[in-house]
Amino acid sequence: MRRGVRALIASLGVALLCSCDLAPVYEPPHFLLPESYQGSVPFRLAHPDEVLSPRGDWWTLLGDTHLNQLEDQLGRANPTLQAAAEAYTQARALAAEAQSRLYPQVSTRGLISDNKESAHRLFSNGGGSKEQASSQIDAAASWEPDFWDAIRNSAHAQKRLAQASAADLATARLSLQAELANDYVAARGLDAELEVLRQSIASYQAAVEVARLRTQGEIASGLDLARALSQLHSAQAQESEIALQRDLMQHAVAVLIGAMPSTFSIEPLKEFRLIPPQLPAGVPSELLQRRPDIASAERQMAAANASIGVSRAAFYPNITFSATGGFEDTAFNLLSLPNSLWSVGAGAMLPLFEGGLRRAELRRSWSQYAQTRDNYRATVLAAFQELEDGLSLTQHLATEATQQHEASDQAAQALSISAMLYQDGLDNYLSVSVAQVQALAAQTTEVQIRTRQMQAAVSLIRALGGGWTVQVLPNEGQTLPFGVPGKQ
């Protein structure tokens, strides 16, 4: 019997001293991915040396030095990006807080006091008041052995959330960079539209003079002059509207780079010089490694998995060891053996009845894991949609730009013929007016398509991750902002 009891006690001791991880085995969901993208007909598969730069300076592919300067300034001064960086700093601090619970907590205390008891205190023997000084110095240590890996899983969860925060920071940076590039491209497109309108207005003013001379010479009716003036004023109103839109876009760029809109300006250009870059699409399986939002969703799922282990560990005894030692004296003769004091103890707490609290917490942990798993699947599907949209847009807009350029040339030729026929008296001004409307609309549409084509390239780069890869994500050890003294 004694041997059996001893064996049982020894077995329990070994079980307690052995760490028991109660978290489920974690495996991220696997997707059946296609071999190629549906909208990648004009694109080739990327080789390893053809992917976007891992430095993240993808905007240099657009070939605009002014945009390069603006993107650099955004990285230094954008307040939204700086706030996201602070959120990552806080996540790292929370990971360090959770990690600290694995180690013994040691503290020291010093106390000097002068104490006087009341003469009318409770249970007083009538001996009058008593005054006495007290000096004390002690140290205390406590440690909670992590038998059930509750602390380790809590630390794992916080570290993985810090990894998710790092991915969120990369997502925010990429989103802001793409927004700045889109706004800048839009501003340059509006510059080109303004130039088209100004050239058209100059042509309309010349047409007004011709119509006025013909009306004064009674060669034409006043209807021709009215139509010419209507075309002119309509184009001038459109010019004012485009100028307004450009001002608003310029203000948006100023805010993105952290500048005051009243002190910031973008020098206008007469030509739309931006050319869409040729981007290798890669293969679908690589997208899961190149999108920071997917990495963030996966790390959140991993953190929720570790939290299940914390909830499971709450069903088992919680054991702590503590020790206190020091000296106490009524004067300052502290460091003497008779004035020493010490205390050593151990405690264990096992929940017996809490009205279903632990089971409710465990069920909530499983539900949170299922929620993060579903969010991960939704993020992956949204990522593939964005990439397919980008591929389709770049493919079809390239064809549309070529077709619209041909339409603009034909509209300009029709306007030139109509103007010549009107000046020679072979046609009325209605034909000229219709040709003017068609030419202006065709040229404006061409500029707008080229703008959309550039913005589609920016969206495609963003959908591809902007050169980010999961390899730059910090591992769990790197999420800690500092190490533990004496611990490598």
N, C-alpha and C positions, 0 to 999 in steps of 0.2 A: 504493500500500500504506500509506504513512504517513498519507495523508488518511483512508483507511478505518479505520485504528487510532484516529486522533484522533476521528473521528466516533463510533466505538464507545465510546471512553472518555467522550466528551461525553454520549452517550445514557445510559450507565450512571450518570453523575453526576446527570443530570436525573431519572432513575428513582429514585435513592437520595434525592434532595432532595424529591421529591414524596411526600406521605403516601399510603399505600396501606391502606385499611380492608379488612381481611380478614373482618370479621364479616358473616354473612348479613343480607340486608335483612329487617328485623323488621316483621312484621304480626301483631297478635293474632288469634286465631281469630274467625270470624264465626258467629253463631248465627241460625237461623231461628226468630224469636220469634213467639208468637201475638199477635193484635191486642188481646186482653183476657184477663183472668184468669177461670178457670173458676168460682171461688168468689166472684166479685165482683158477684153479682146485686143485693144491696141497696146497692151502692156506686156512686158516679158517678165518671167520670174526672176527674182533678185538673187544674185550670188552673195556670198557672205561679205565681200568687199564693196557691195553696191548699196548697202542699207544706209539710211540716214545717219548723219554724224552723231555718235553718242554724246558729243559735247552739248548737243541741244541747240546749236546755232543754225537751225534749219532755214531761217529766213534769209540767209545769205544766198540760198538757191534762187531767190527772186531777183538778185542782181541790182539792188538799189541801195546806194551808200547812205542815203538819208534814212531809209527804213532801218538799216543796220544801227545807226546812231540812236534812233528812237527806241529800238528794242533793248539796247544796252542800258539806256536811261530807265526804261521800265523795270529792268531787273534790279536797279539800284534804288529807285524812288517810289515804286507803286505801293501805296499803303495797304491795299488788299493782299498783295503778295507778302508784305511784311507781317501782316496779321496772321496769315497762314503759316509763316515760319515760326511765329510765336506759339501757335497752337501745337506745332511739332515739338518745340522746346518743352512745353508743358506736358506733352505725352511722354517725353523722355524722362522728365522728372517723376511722373507717376510710376513709370517702370522702375526707377531707382528706389522709390518709396516701397513698392511691393517687394523688390529684391532684398531690401534691408531687413525684412522680418525673418530671413533665413539665418541671421547671425545673432549672437548674444547681444543683449542690450545692456550696456554698462554705464553707470552714472555715479557721480560723486556729489556730496553735499556738505556744506559747512553752515553751522548755526550758532549764533551767540545771542543770548537773551537774559533779561533780568525779570524775575517773576515774583509777584506778590499775590497771596491768596487773601480773600476777604475774611474779615473776622466773623461775619454772619453767613458763611458758606453753609451749604447743606451738610448735615451730620457733623457739624463742628463740635469739638469738646470744650469750647469756651476758652481755649488757650490763647486767643487773640490772633492777630494777623501774623503771617509768616512770609518772609521775603528771602529769596534765594536766586542766585545766578546759575546759569547753565550754559556750557559750551560743548558743542558736539561736532564731530567730523566723521563721516562714514562714506562708504561706497556700497553700491548695490549692483547686482547682476541678475539678469533673468534670461531664460532661453526656453523656447517652445520647440521641442523636437518635431520635425515635420514627418511624422510616421505615415500619414495618409496622403502626402504630397499636396495638401491643401495650399500651403504657402507657395510651393514651387509652381503649381498650376495657376495660382493667382499672379505670380510674377510672369509666367509664360503669357498669360492673357494680356497683361499690361504691355509687355514687350511687343507682342504681335499687334496690339492696337497702336503702339508707337510706330511700328513698320507701316501700318495702314495710314497713319498720319503723315509719314514721309511720302508715301505714294499720293496722298491727297495734296500735299504741297507741290509735287511734280505735276499733278493734274491741274491745280490752280495756275501754276506758272505757264503750262502749255496753253490753257484756255485764255489767259490774258494776252499771251504772245500772239495767239491766233486772232483774238479780237482786235488787237492793235494792227496787225497786218491787214485784216479785213477793212478796218476803218481807213487805213492809209490808202489801200487800193481804191476804196470808194471815193476818197478825196481826189485821187489822181484821175479817176473816171469822170468825176464832176468837172475837173479842170478841162478835160477833153471835150465834154459836152458844152461847156461855156465857150470854148474856142469854135466849135461848130456853129453855135448860135450867133456868135459875133460875126463870123463870116457870112452867115445867112442874113443877118440884119443889115450888113453892108450891101449885100446883093438886093435886099428888099428896098433899101433906101434908093438905090439906083433905079429900081423898077418903079418906085413912086414918082421919081422925077420924070421918067419916060411917060408914065400915064398922065402926069400933070401937063406936060408939054402937048401931048396928043389931045387932051381935053381942052386946053386953051386954044389949040389950033382947030378945034371942032372936028378933029379926025375921029375921036372916040367920045363916048358919053361919059358922064360923071360916075357911072357905075364902075368903070375900070379903075378910076382913082380911089373910089371908096373901097373896092376890093384890095387894092395895093396897100392902102393905109391900114386896113384891118389885119392883113398879113403881117405888116411891120409891127403894129402895136401888140399883136398876139405873141410874136417872137420876142419882143422886149419884155413882156410880162413873164414869159417862160424863162428868159435869162435871169430875171430877178428871183424867181423861184429856185432855180438851180444855184444861184449865188447864196441864197438862204440855206439850202441844204448843205452846201460846202462849209459854211460857217459853223453849222451845227456839228458836222463831222469833224471839223478842226477842234472844236471844243471837246468832243469825245476823246480825241487823241491826246489832248492836253491833260485831261484827267487821268488817263491811263499811265502817262509817264510822270505823274505827280507834279504837274505844273499848273499854275493858275491860267485859266482860259483867256483872261484879259491881257496876259503878257506873252502869249504863245501864238505863233503863226507858222504856217507851212507855205513856203514860196511856191506860187502856182506855176505850172508847166503847161505849155501849149499842146504838147503831144503826149499820147499814152504810150510810154516806152516799155512798160512791163511786159515780159514774155513768160508764159507758163513754162515751168521746168518739166522735163521728162522724168517721171518718178517710177522706179521699179516697185511693183505692188507686193512682191514677196509671195509667200504661200500662207494659206489660212492658219495653219498650225502655229506660225510664228506670232500671230496677232496676240495670243494670250500672254506672250512674254514681252510684248512691246507697248502695252497700254497700261499706264499707271492706275487708271480707275479700276481695271480688272484686278490688278495686284492688290489694291486697297480692299476691294470686296472679298478677295480670297483670304487676306490676312484677318479681316473682321470675322470671317467664318472660322478660321483657326483659333482666334481668341475665344469665340463662343464655345468651341469644342473644349478648350481648357477650362472654361468656367463650369462646365458640367462636372468635371473632376472636383472642383471646389465644393459644389453643392452635394456631391456624393460623400465627400469627406466629413460633412457636417453630421452624418449619422453615427460617427465613431467618436471614441473618447478624445478629448482635447487635453493633453498633458503638458505641464509647464514645470520648470525647475527654477528656483530662485535662491539667492544668497545675499546676505547683508553683513557687513563688518565695519567696525569703526571704534571710536573712543568718545567717552562722555565724562565731563567733570563739572563741578560747581565753580571751578576757577579756570586756570589756563594750563593745568598740569595734565594735558590730554594724553601725551604719548607715554603712558605707563601701563603696565600689564593689568593691574587691578581695575583700571578705568576702561578696559576694552569691552566690546560687546560684539556679538555675532549671532546670525540666524541663518539656518539652512533649511530649505523645505521643498516639497514637491506637491503638486496638486493635479487632480484629474477631474474633468467634468464630462459627464455623459448625459445627453438629453434623453429623458424618459417619456414625458408627455408634454407636447406643445400644441395640441389641437390641430395637427396636420401641417404645421409650419414648414418642416423640413421637406415633406413631400411636395408641398406647393412650390417651394423654391427650386426643387429639382425639376418639377414639371415646367416651370418658367424657363429654366436654363435650356431644357430640350427645345422648347418653343422658340427661344431666341436663336438657337443654333439653326433650326429649320428656317427661320426668317432670314438669317444671313445667307443660308444656302440658296434660297429662292432669289434673294437680291443679287447673288453672284451670277446665277443663271440669267437673270434679267439684264445685268450689266453686260454679259458676254453677247447676248442677242442684240442689244442696242449698239454695241461696238461693231458687230458685223453689219448691221443696218447702215450705220454711219459710213463705214468703208465702202459698202456697195453703192450707197448714194454718191459718195465722192467719185468713185470710178465711173459710174453712169454719167454724172454731170460733166466730168472732164472729157469723156468720150463724145457725148452728144454736142456739147458746147463747142468743141473743136470743129466738128462738121458744120454746126450752125453758124459759126463765125465766118467760115469760108463762104457759105451760101449768102450770108447777109452782106459780105463785102462785095460780092457780085451784084446783089440787088442795089447797093448804094451807087455803084458805078453806073448801072443802067438808069437809076433815078436821076443822077446828075446829068447824064447825057440827054434824057428826056427834057429836063429843065432847060438845058442849053438850046435845044431845038425849038421848044415852045417860045422862049424869049426872042429868038431870031425871027420866028414866024410872026410874032406880035409886032416887033419893031418894023417889019416889012409890010405890015398891014394885011397879012394873009390869015390871021387868026385873031380871036378875041382874047381878052385878058383872063377869061375863065379857065382856059387851058393852062395859062401861065400860073394862075393861082393854084390849080390842082397839082401841077408839077412841082411847085414850091413846097406844098404840104408833103407830098410824097418824098421829095429829096431830103427835106429836113428830118422827117420821121425815119427814113432809111439810115441816114448818117447817125442820128441819135441812137437808134436801135443797135447799130454796129458797135458804137462805143460801149453801150450798156452790156452787150453780149461779151465783149472783150473784158469788161470789168468783172462780170459774173464768171468768166472763164478763169481769171486770176484768183477770184475768191474761192472757186471750186478747187483749185490747186491747193490753196491754203487749208481748206476743209479736209482735203485728202491727206495732207501732211499731218494734220491734227488727228485724223482717224487712225493713221499709222503709228501714232505715238510720238511724233516729232523727234525720233532718234533715241527715245528713252527705251531702256531695256531693264528687265527684272534684275539683271546682274548688279545694277547700281543701287538696288534697294539694300539698306543696312541689314545685317543679320541681327539676331536677338541680342548678342553681346554688344554690338556696336550701337544699339539704341540707348544704352546706359550713358549718361552724360559724364560719368566719372567712375573710377574703379574703387574697390574697397581697400583701405589701407592694409598692407600685408597680404593682399589677395591678388593673384595674377589672373 
